[in-house]
Amino acid sequence: MVIKSAIVASFLLWVLAPYPWYSRRSHVMLATRPLRFLLLGAFAIFVITLITSYGSGRSLSWLSASSVLSHDVARVSLREHMRLAEKSWSKTVEQRHHLLREWEYPENMPLFPASSPKKYPGSPYSIWDFVPASWSCPYEMERIGRMGDGGKWVCGMSKYKELPATRPCVIYSFGVQTESSYEDETIERTNCEIWAYDYSVTNFGKQLSYEHRARAHFTQAGISGVTNATSFPPFYTIQDLMKMNGHDYIDILKMDIEYAEFASLTSLNRAFPKEGGFELPIGQLMVELHLFGNEEMTGYSFLHWWESLEARGLRPVWTEPNLLYTTMRIEKGDPRLAEYTLVNIKDRRSVLFEGLN
């Protein structure tokens, strides 16, 4: 395109130049006014014909070939990105296992081994260092919703925005409380529909605009690894909610459910066993992890749970610590909360990797 523009610019400068131009061979003056107007008119006709042809869909063959080539290159580039991202992620998995082997009894490794200056030299890390966001999103990472607690980082928001209205886009949001800026912005920018659940409140937060509520459905209920529909409020597994709503796939699952993420995602994993040929029916997962000190969770058991999700194709593309526990001096100020965004690379229905699996 730059070369073509330079040729056109040079041609115009020659035609419109105020000084005559002479042929070096014949020394014949070619810069007469009639000749200038004739050449300029011919060039104008060429440009108009080209624009009309391209705009009407009857573009020249080289234009069509260029478009096809660009499309193919883009697809190859995405495959190559996935290959390199998987290589980077695999390296961190090896490093994780190497660190675990340094422990004589890995099952006893605590969440925060470096709990004092004296222990730091032997174990200069926390549990979060074992699970870095080492698989890079092939699209833009964008913050959706407010800054701070409540907003989420989404991989490839533009891909969801481009979805046609004829293609259903299903989002589940677990743990709303009184903050719904994520839901409001998502509905405003996409054709997606949201099903939200929270046992502690009766509706969405005030951030959800009235005009967006037609595509937002709220139920006062909790999320668990086992369904108990008779309790008040009731608690449901993710897979049972999908059945109730008539869904077999969730494009985006957003979770902030105070430690219940472990049991509920384990239950979902078992409901769609890999051995049975099932894919995990989630395209993208945004989850806040809660490693509360009063729960029986060790570093080893957490990594076992984490790797059960990795085995299904979930890859971490973003992480950020939630330091509110630290700043509020809860549980000795240990950094027990962290936000993660994971994408499912073994998902044939994914908006992000459609046609590549």
C-alpha positions in Angstrom: 0.0 0.0 0.0 2.9 2.4 0.8 4.5 1.7 -2.6 1.3 2.2 -4.5 0.7 5.5 -2.7 4.2 6.7 -3.6 3.7 5.9 -7.3 0.4 7.8 -7.3 2.0 10.7 -5.5 4.9 10.8 -8.0 2.5 10.7 -10.9 0.5 13.6 -9.6 3.6 15.7 -8.9 4.8 15.1 -12.5 1.5 16.0 -14.0 0.9 19.1 -11.9 4.5 20.3 -11.6 4.9 24.0 -12.5 8.1 23.4 -14.5 8.4 21.5 -17.8 9.9 18.1 -17.9 12.1 17.0 -20.8 12.9 13.5 -22.1 16.6 12.9 -21.7 16.7 10.9 -24.9 14.7 13.0 -27.4 14.8 16.4 -25.7 11.1 16.8 -26.7 9.1 19.0 -24.5 6.2 17.0 -23.0 4.9 19.5 -20.5 2.4 21.2 -22.6 -0.8 22.2 -20.9 -3.2 20.1 -23.1 -1.1 17.0 -22.5 -1.2 17.6 -18.7 -5.0 17.8 -18.7 -5.2 14.7 -20.9 -3.1 12.7 -18.5 -4.8 14.0 -15.4 -8.2 13.1 -16.9 -7.1 9.6 -17.7 -5.8 9.1 -14.2 -9.0 10.4 -12.7 -11.0 7.9 -14.8 -8.7 5.1 -13.6 -9.2 6.0 -9.9 -13.0 6.3 -10.2 -13.2 2.9 -12.0 -11.0 1.3 -9.3 -13.1 2.7 -6.4 -16.4 1.8 -8.1 -15.2 -1.8 -8.8 -14.0 -2.3 -5.2 -17.0 -0.8 -3.6 -19.5 -2.9 -5.6 -17.8 -6.2 -4.7 -16.3 -6.6 -8.2 -12.7 -5.9 -7.0 -9.7 -6.8 -9.1 -8.3 -10.3 -8.7 -5.2 -9.0 -6.9 -7.3 -7.4 -4.3 -9.2 -10.6 -3.6 -6.0 -12.6 -3.5 -4.6 -10.2 -1.0 -7.7 -10.5 1.3 -7.5 -14.3 1.2 -3.8 -14.3 1.9 -4.2 -12.0 4.9 -7.0 -14.2 6.3 -4.8 -17.3 6.0 -1.8 -15.6 7.5 -3.9 -14.5 10.5 -5.1 -18.1 11.1 -1.6 -19.5 10.9 -0.4 -16.7 13.2 -3.0 -17.7 15.8 -2.0 -21.3 15.7 1.6 -20.3 16.1 0.7 -18.1 19.1 -1.0 -21.0 20.7 2.0 -23.2 20.2 4.4 -20.7 21.7 2.0 -20.0 24.6 1.7 -23.7 25.4 5.4 -24.0 25.3 5.8 -21.1 27.8 3.1 -22.6 30.1 4.7 -26.1 29.9 7.9 -24.6 31.1 6.3 -23.2 34.2 4.7 -26.6 35.0 8.1 -28.2 34.9 9.4 -25.5 37.2 6.5 -26.0 39.6 7.2 -29.8 39.9 10.9 -29.0 40.4 10.1 -26.8 43.3 7.8 -29.5 44.8 10.6 -32.0 44.6 12.7 -29.9 46.9 10.3 -30.8 49.7 10.9 -34.1 51.4 7.1 -34.4 52.0 5.4 -32.2 49.3 2.0 -32.9 50.8 3.0 -30.9 53.8 4.1 -27.8 51.9 2.2 -24.8 53.4 0.6 -22.1 51.3 3.1 -19.5 52.4 6.4 -21.3 53.2 8.4 -18.0 53.7 6.5 -17.0 56.8 9.5 -15.4 58.4 12.9 -13.9 57.5 14.5 -17.1 58.8 12.5 -19.4 56.5 12.9 -17.2 53.4 16.3 -18.5 52.2 15.0 -22.0 52.0 11.7 -21.3 50.4 11.6 -17.8 48.8 8.1 -18.1 47.4 4.3 -18.4 48.1 1.7 -20.6 46.6 0.9 -18.0 43.9 4.4 -18.4 42.5 3.6 -21.9 41.5 0.7 -20.9 39.2 1.8 -17.8 37.2 -0.3 -16.6 34.2 2.2 -18.1 31.7 -0.2 -18.7 28.8 -0.7 -15.4 27.0 -4.1 -14.3 25.6 -3.9 -14.1 21.7 -6.1 -11.0 21.8 -6.4 -7.9 24.0 -6.7 -8.1 27.8 -9.3 -5.6 29.0 -10.6 -4.6 32.3 -14.4 -4.9 32.4 -16.2 -3.2 35.2 -14.8 -1.0 37.9 -11.2 -0.9 39.1 -10.6 -2.7 42.4 -12.8 -5.5 43.7 -15.7 -6.3 41.4 -14.2 -5.7 37.9 -12.6 -8.5 35.9 -9.9 -8.9 33.2 -11.3 -10.5 30.0 -9.3 -12.1 27.2 -10.6 -11.0 23.8 -13.6 -8.8 24.7 -13.6 -7.7 21.0 -14.4 -11.3 20.0 -17.5 -11.4 22.1 -18.5 -8.0 20.8 -18.3 -9.2 17.2 -20.7 -12.2 17.8 -23.9 -11.9 15.7 -27.2 -11.8 17.5 -28.1 -15.1 16.0 -25.2 -16.8 18.0 -26.3 -17.2 21.6 -23.7 -15.9 24.1 -24.2 -17.3 27.6 -22.5 -15.8 30.7 -22.9 -17.0 34.3 -22.0 -14.7 37.2 -21.6 -16.2 40.6 -21.2 -13.8 43.6 -22.7 -10.4 42.8 -23.2 -8.7 46.2 -24.0 -5.1 45.5 -21.5 -4.5 42.7 -22.7 -5.1 39.1 -20.4 -2.9 36.9 -19.0 -5.9 35.2 -22.5 -7.2 34.2 -23.6 -3.7 33.1 -20.6 -3.1 30.8 -20.7 -6.6 29.3 -24.4 -6.3 28.3 -23.8 -2.8 27.0 -21.0 -3.9 24.7 -22.2 -7.4 23.6 -25.3 -9.4 22.7 -24.6 -11.7 25.6 -27.1 -12.7 28.2 -26.2 -13.1 31.9 -27.5 -15.5 34.5 -26.4 -14.4 38.0 -26.6 -16.0 41.4 -25.8 -14.9 44.9 -27.4 -16.1 48.2 -26.5 -13.0 50.2 -28.5 -10.4 48.2 -31.9 -10.3 46.4 -31.0 -8.5 43.2 -28.3 -7.0 41.0 -26.4 -3.9 42.2 -27.5 -0.4 41.3 -24.8 -0.3 38.6 -26.9 -2.4 36.2 -28.8 0.0 34.0 -32.5 -0.4 33.7 -32.3 -0.8 29.9 -29.9 -3.7 30.3 -32.0 -5.8 32.7 -33.9 -7.6 30.0 -30.8 -9.7 29.3 -29.8 -10.1 33.0 -31.4 -12.7 35.1 -30.9 -12.9 38.9 -31.7 -15.7 41.4 -31.0 -15.6 45.1 -29.1 -18.9 45.4 -25.7 -20.1 46.3 -23.2 -22.2 44.4 -21.9 -25.5 45.8 -20.4 -28.9 45.0 -23.7 -30.5 45.9 -27.3 -29.3 45.1 -29.6 -28.6 48.1 -32.8 -27.1 46.6 -34.8 -27.3 49.8 -32.5 -25.0 51.9 -33.2 -21.3 52.1 -31.7 -19.9 50.1 -31.1 -22.9 47.9 -27.7 -24.1 46.7 -26.9 -25.6 43.3 -24.1 -27.1 41.4 -23.0 -25.4 38.2 -24.1 -28.4 36.1 -27.6 -28.5 37.7 -28.0 -24.8 37.0 -27.1 -25.4 33.3 -29.8 -28.1 33.1 -32.4 -25.8 34.7 -31.6 -23.0 32.2 -31.4 -25.3 29.2 -27.7 -24.6 28.6 -25.0 -27.0 27.5 -22.2 -24.4 27.3 -21.1 -21.3 29.1 -19.1 -18.8 27.1 -17.8 -16.9 30.2 -18.0 -18.0 33.8 -17.3 -15.4 36.5 -16.9 -16.5 40.1 -16.4 -14.8 43.4 -17.9 -17.2 45.9 -15.7 -17.2 49.0 -13.9 -20.6 48.8 -16.9 -22.5 47.2 -15.0 -22.3 43.8 -13.0 -25.4 44.7 -16.0 -27.7 45.4 -18.2 -26.4 42.6 -15.5 -26.6 39.9 -14.5 -30.0 41.0 -18.1 -31.1 40.8 -18.4 -29.7 37.3 -15.2 -31.4 36.2 -16.6 -34.8 37.4 -19.9 -34.2 35.7 -18.2 -33.9 32.3 -15.5 -36.5 32.6 -12.6 -36.4 30.1 -12.7 -40.2 30.0 -16.2 -40.1 28.6 -15.1 -37.8 25.7 -16.6 -34.7 27.3 -15.1 -31.2 27.0 -15.3 -28.9 30.0 -18.2 -26.7 28.8 -16.6 -23.4 29.7 -14.9 -21.0 27.2 -13.4 -18.6 29.7 -13.2 -18.5 33.5 -12.7 -15.5 35.7 -12.3 -16.6 39.3 -11.2 -15.1 42.6 -9.4 -17.8 44.6 -9.8 -17.7 48.4 -7.2 -19.6 50.4 -8.8 -19.0 53.8 -6.7 -20.1 56.8 -9.7 -21.8 58.5 -10.1 -24.3 55.6 -8.1 -27.5 55.2 -6.2 -26.5 52.2 -2.4 -27.0 51.9 -0.1 -26.0 49.0 -0.1 -29.5 47.7 -3.9 -30.0 47.7 -4.4 -26.6 46.0 -1.9 -27.6 43.3 -3.7 -30.9 42.8 -7.0 -29.1 42.3 -5.3 -26.5 40.0 -3.8 -29.2 37.8 -7.1 -31.0 37.5 -8.4 -27.9 35.7 -5.2 -27.6 33.6 -5.7 -31.2 32.4 -9.1 -30.1 30.9 -7.5 -27.3 28.9 -7.8 -24.3 31.2 -4.8 -22.0 30.9 -4.1 -18.9 33.0 -3.7 -15.7 30.9 -4.0 -13.1 33.7 -3.6 -12.8 37.4 -3.5 -10.1 40.0 -3.4 -10.3 43.8 -6.3 -9.0 45.8 -4.4 -7.4 48.6 -7.4 -6.4 50.7 -6.6 -9.1 53.2 -3.1 -7.7 53.5 -4.1 -4.0 53.8 -6.9 -4.8 56.3 -4.5 -7.1 58.3 -6.8 -10.1 58.2 -5.3 -13.5 59.0 -1.8 -12.0 59.7 -2.0 -10.1 56.4 -1.2 -13.1 54.3 -2.1 -12.6 50.6 -4.8 -15.2 50.6 -6.9 -13.9 47.7 -6.0 -13.7 44.0 -7.8 -13.1 40.7 -7.3 -15.3 37.7 -8.5 -15.4 34.2 -8.2 -18.7 32.4 -9.1 -19.7 28.8 -10.1 -23.2 27.6 -7.8 -24.2 24.8 -9.4 -27.6 24.4 -12.8 -26.2 23.6 -14.2 -26.6 20.1 -17.0 -24.0 20.8 -14.7 -21.3 22.1 -15.2 -17.8 20.6 -11.5 -17.3 21.0 -10.3 -20.4 19.2 -13.2 -21.2 16.9 -12.3 -23.6 14.2 -8.8 -24.3 15.5 -9.6 -27.4 17.8 
